[in-house]
Amino acid sequence: MKVGTPEVEINRIGDELTTWGLAPEKIIGQSKVVIGLVGETASLNPEQIQEVSPWIETVLRVEKPFKRVSLDYRNGQPSDVVVSTPNGEVVFGLNHPIVMVAGPCSVENEEMIVETAMRVKAAGAKFLRGGAYKPRTSPYAFQGHGESALELLATARDASGLGIVTEVMDTADLDKIVEYADIIQVGARNMQNFSLLKKVGAQPKPVLLKRGMSATIAEWLMAAEYILAGGNTNVILCERGIRTFDREYARNVLDLSVIPVLRSLTHLPIMIDPSHGTGKAEYVPSMAMAAIAGGADSLMIEVHPNPAKALSDGPQSLTPDAFDRLTTELAVIGKAVQRWETSVPVLV
């Protein structure tokens, strides 16, 4: 729409296009309003739509299969995901400071999760990650404590003020996870669990969607499209490494090239997980620094007070002291790219 289009005219256009069998979705920018049309649009002539109102500036066809996720759908503008936490709102997005998410792979006991929460908060993290339900390759491996772990996460949130990020594996668990979590994580193994994506899209909490270990970028974005199509527009994309044939030296290939690629395709915020992406704690700092330099909006780092005794993913977990050192190193790059929050402590 043209700058200054009256709201009554925008509403009139939306009502008329609804009679065409389309679903208009209004996107409000700083100076303009964009109306996205969802439905059977293949046979529509853009010139026909242009004639609906003299206030329409231009009509563009979104050619990509992912419509709502597409950057074109937002008229080239990035979107923010705003998350409420006990310490206030945190914004994930291109024009905001990098958001640090840190914590153990799995919630093991109250002492461990509270200690970790307090340490990562002191180093500048805004969210505590921790698995209550864990998808594991082996049926005999530790798969999380379930609902009792959610209660421990709530205890850690009360103690630290951090937001909570935890994974949903089954639609049957979604309601109780929504009750406890501030961000709902859909893990790599469930990226194409379409029934789960639909359910997650129908609930109100922001969603963190991890890339499947063998997923193409198009498949990943189409998975995000399921969530947005369900009504939830607050989605964060997380690159966590893709499968490699060389398992001797690294767990996965951390695909940092997705940062510029996604910037050209989608308006959604981008998170990088160098812990799963490398599988080895000693590789995490360099990949975390590279992610910030490359333009990531957020980092997810695994932190455990005693990685050698962790019930899952110990080899890729940093100790709290190592996380302290890492945030000091990240601050240098974060400030250089003007993405570092000034209130985040720099430890020396």
C-alpha positions in Angstrom: 0.0 0.0 0.0 1.1 3.6 -0.5 2.4 5.6 2.4 -0.4 7.3 4.2 -3.2 4.9 3.0 -6.2 5.4 5.3 -7.0 2.5 7.6 -10.6 2.4 6.4 -9.4 1.9 2.9 -7.0 -0.9 4.0 -9.9 -2.6 5.7 -12.2 -2.1 2.7 -9.6 -3.7 0.4 -9.2 -6.7 2.8 -13.0 -7.2 2.9 -13.2 -7.1 -0.9 -10.4 -9.6 -1.4 -12.0 -11.9 1.1 -15.0 -12.2 -1.2 -12.5 -13.5 -3.9 -11.8 -16.5 -1.6 -8.5 -15.1 -0.4 -7.2 -14.6 3.2 -5.7 -11.1 3.5 -3.1 -10.7 6.2 -2.0 -7.2 7.2 1.6 -6.6 7.9 2.3 -3.2 9.5 5.7 -1.6 8.8 7.3 1.6 10.0 5.9 3.6 7.1 3.8 1.2 5.0 1.3 -1.5 5.3 1.7 -4.7 3.2 -1.3 -7.0 2.6 -0.3 -10.6 2.1 -2.8 -12.7 0.2 -3.0 -16.4 1.0 -5.1 -18.8 -1.0 -5.4 -20.0 -4.6 -3.6 -17.1 -6.3 -2.0 -18.9 -9.2 -4.7 -17.8 -11.7 -4.9 -14.2 -10.4 -3.7 -11.4 -12.6 -1.7 -8.8 -10.5 -3.1 -6.0 -12.7 -6.6 -7.1 -11.6 -5.7 -6.7 -8.0 -4.1 -3.4 -8.7 -7.4 -2.1 -9.9 -9.1 -2.7 -6.6 -7.9 0.6 -5.2 -5.8 3.6 -6.3 -4.0 3.3 -2.9 -2.3 0.1 -3.9 1.3 1.0 -4.8 2.4 -2.3 -6.3 1.4 -6.0 -6.5 4.1 -8.7 -6.2 3.8 -12.4 -6.7 5.6 -14.6 -4.1 7.1 -17.3 -6.3 8.6 -19.4 -3.6 6.7 -22.3 -2.1 7.2 -20.9 1.4 4.9 -17.8 1.4 4.5 -16.4 4.9 8.2 -17.2 5.7 9.4 -15.5 2.5 11.2 -12.1 2.7 9.0 -10.9 -0.1 5.9 -11.5 2.1 7.3 -8.9 4.5 8.3 -6.5 1.7 12.0 -7.2 2.3 11.8 -6.3 6.0 13.1 -8.6 8.8 10.7 -9.5 11.6 11.4 -9.5 15.3 10.4 -12.2 17.8 9.6 -10.7 21.2 9.6 -13.1 24.2 8.4 -12.2 27.6 10.7 -13.3 30.5 10.7 -12.6 34.2 13.4 -10.0 33.6 11.4 -8.3 30.8 11.0 -8.6 27.1 13.8 -10.0 25.0 13.9 -9.4 21.2 15.3 -11.7 18.6 16.0 -9.9 15.4 18.4 -8.4 12.9 18.4 -4.9 14.4 18.8 -6.0 18.0 21.6 -7.3 20.3 22.6 -10.9 20.0 20.6 -13.1 22.4 22.5 -15.7 24.3 20.8 -19.0 25.2 22.8 -21.4 27.4 22.4 -24.4 29.6 22.7 -28.2 29.7 21.4 -30.7 27.2 19.2 -32.3 29.9 17.8 -31.3 33.2 19.4 -33.7 35.7 18.6 -32.3 39.2 17.6 -29.1 40.9 21.1 -28.2 42.2 22.7 -28.6 38.7 20.0 -26.6 36.8 19.8 -23.8 39.3 23.6 -23.5 39.5 23.9 -23.4 35.7 21.1 -20.9 35.4 22.8 -18.5 37.8 26.2 -18.8 36.2 25.0 -18.3 32.6 22.9 -15.4 33.6 25.9 -13.7 35.3 27.7 -14.1 32.0 25.0 -12.4 30.0 22.6 -15.2 28.9 18.9 -14.3 28.5 17.5 -17.8 28.3 18.2 -21.1 30.0 18.0 -24.2 27.7 17.4 -27.6 29.2 15.8 -30.8 28.0 12.9 -32.4 29.9 12.1 -34.8 27.1 15.1 -35.9 25.0 15.1 -37.7 21.6 17.9 -40.2 21.7 19.2 -42.5 19.0 19.4 -45.4 21.4 16.2 -46.5 23.3 18.5 -47.2 26.3 20.0 -43.8 26.5 18.8 -41.2 29.1 15.7 -39.6 27.7 15.0 -36.9 30.2 13.0 -36.7 33.5 9.8 -35.5 31.8 7.3 -33.4 33.7 9.4 -33.3 36.9 12.2 -31.7 34.8 9.8 -29.0 33.7 9.1 -28.2 37.4 12.9 -27.9 37.9 13.2 -25.5 35.0 10.5 -23.4 36.6 12.5 -23.4 39.8 15.6 -22.2 37.9 13.6 -19.5 36.2 12.3 -18.2 39.6 15.9 -18.2 40.9 17.5 -16.5 37.9 14.8 -14.6 36.0 15.9 -16.3 32.8 13.5 -17.3 30.1 13.1 -21.1 29.5 13.7 -22.9 26.2 12.8 -26.6 26.2 11.9 -29.2 23.5 8.6 -30.8 22.7 8.7 -34.3 21.2 5.1 -35.4 21.3 1.8 -33.5 20.8 0.5 -35.2 24.0 3.1 -33.2 26.0 2.6 -29.8 24.3 0.1 -28.3 26.7 2.1 -28.9 29.8 5.3 -27.7 28.1 3.5 -24.5 27.0 2.6 -24.0 30.6 6.3 -24.0 31.7 8.3 -22.8 28.7 8.8 -19.3 27.3 10.1 -20.7 23.9 9.0 -24.1 22.5 11.8 -25.9 20.7 11.1 -28.3 17.9 14.3 -30.4 17.6 16.1 -31.5 14.5 14.6 -35.0 14.6 11.1 -33.5 14.6 11.6 -30.8 12.0 9.3 -32.6 9.5 6.9 -34.0 12.1 4.0 -32.2 10.3 1.3 -33.1 12.8 3.5 -31.7 15.6 4.3 -28.5 13.6 0.6 -27.9 13.1 -0.1 -28.2 16.8 2.9 -26.0 17.7 1.6 -23.4 15.2 -1.7 -23.3 16.9 -0.3 -22.4 20.3 0.8 -18.9 21.4 4.4 -19.3 22.6 7.3 -18.4 20.3 8.9 -21.4 18.5 12.5 -22.3 18.0 12.7 -24.6 14.9 16.0 -26.5 14.5 17.2 -27.6 11.1 16.9 -31.3 10.5 20.3 -33.1 10.3 19.8 -33.9 6.6 17.4 -31.1 5.6 17.8 -28.8 2.8 17.2 -25.1 3.4 13.9 -25.2 1.4 12.7 -28.2 3.5 13.6 -26.2 6.7 11.7 -23.1 5.5 8.7 -25.2 4.5 8.6 -26.7 8.0 8.6 -23.1 9.3 5.7 -22.4 6.9 3.6 -25.1 8.6 4.0 -23.2 11.9 3.2 -19.8 10.4 0.3 -21.3 8.5 -1.1 -22.5 11.9 -1.2 -18.9 13.1 2.0 -18.5 15.0 4.3 -15.9 13.4 6.9 -16.0 16.2 9.4 -18.4 14.8 13.2 -18.5 15.2 15.3 -20.7 12.9 18.2 -22.5 14.5 21.1 -24.1 12.5 22.6 -26.9 14.5 24.8 -28.7 12.0 24.0 -31.1 9.2 25.1 -34.7 8.8 28.7 -35.4 7.7 30.5 -38.4 6.4 33.5 -37.5 8.5 32.5 -38.4 12.1 36.0 -38.8 13.4 36.7 -35.1 14.0 33.4 -33.3 14.3 29.8 -34.4 15.1 28.3 -32.4 12.3 29.0 -29.8 9.7 28.0 -26.4 11.1 26.6 -24.7 8.0 27.3 -21.0 8.7 26.6 -20.2 5.1 22.9 -20.4 6.0 23.2 -17.0 7.6 23.5 -15.0 4.3 21.3 -17.5 2.5 18.5 -17.1 5.0 18.8 -13.4 5.0 18.1 -13.4 1.3 15.1 -15.7 1.6 13.3 -15.1 4.9 12.4 -12.5 7.4 12.7 -14.9 10.4 15.5 -14.4 13.0 18.5 -16.8 12.9 20.1 -18.7 15.8 23.3 -20.7 15.6 24.0 -23.8 17.8 27.8 -24.4 17.6 27.6 -27.1 20.4 25.6 -29.6 18.3 27.2 -28.2 15.2 30.7 -29.4 16.2 30.1 -31.9 19.0 33.3 -30.9 20.8 33.6 -28.2 23.4 37.0 -27.1 22.1 35.5 -26.2 18.8 32.6 -24.2 20.1 34.3 -20.8 20.8 35.7 -20.4 17.3 32.3 -21.3 15.6 30.4 -19.0 18.0 32.7 -16.1 17.1 32.3 -16.9 13.4 28.5 -17.0 13.8 28.4 -13.5 15.3 30.8 -12.1 12.6 28.6 -13.7 10.0 25.4 -12.0 11.3 23.6 -14.4 13.5 20.9 -13.0 15.8 21.3 -15.5 18.6 23.6 -18.3 19.9 22.7 -21.5 21.8 25.6 -22.8 23.8 25.5 -26.0 26.0 26.9 -25.4 29.5 27.2 -28.0 32.3 28.9 -27.6 35.7 30.6 -31.0 35.2 30.6 -32.1 31.6 32.4 -35.3 32.3 29.4 -36.5 34.4 26.7 -35.1 32.1 23.9 -37.6 31.3 23.9 -36.4 27.7 26.1 -34.5 25.3 28.9 -33.9 27.9 31.7 -33.7 25.2 30.2 -30.7 23.6 29.3 -28.8 26.8 31.3 -25.9 28.2 32.0 -25.5 31.9 30.6 -22.3 33.4 34.1 -20.9 33.6 34.7 -21.6 29.9 31.4 -19.9 29.1 32.5 -16.9 31.1 35.7 -16.7 29.0 33.7 -17.2 25.8 31.3 -14.4 26.4 34.3 -12.1 26.9 35.7 -13.1 23.6 32.3 -12.8 21.9 31.8 -9.3 23.3 34.8 -8.1 21.2 33.2 -9.2 17.9 29.7 -8.4 19.0 30.7 -4.8 19.7 32.6 -4.6 16.4 29.4 -5.5 14.5 27.3 -3.3 16.8 25.2 -6.2 18.1 26.4 -6.5 21.7 24.1 -5.3 24.5 26.0 -2.7 26.6 24.5 -4.1 29.9 25.9 -7.5 29.3 28.9 -8.0 31.7 32.3 -8.4 30.2 34.3 -10.7 32.6 38.0 -10.1 33.1 
